[in-house]
């Protein structure tokens, strides 16, 4: 496995097209609006089942997910961030 740099995104983003392992996910809100990031096991679109969902409230500005063993995605990772002023960061290994 080889670690890759952290990807920064908002809206809908292909984090990695192709098989990989998610090593971390961070969602940072603006402290005023609630936000959610959803990850899909897909190479090109935020469709199908949601594999991981992470959210922040108006009081909780940051949420972090760091599994002890990377979460495997067979097709790739597509992320969708909803919420005004929110940014997500993901790292993965191949």
Buried (B, 14 or more C-beta within 10 A) or exposed (E): EEEBEEBEBBEBBBBBEEBBBBBBBBBBBBEEBBBBBBBBBBBEEBEEEEBBEBBBEEEEBEBEBEEEEBBEBEBBBBBBBBBEEBBBBBBBEE
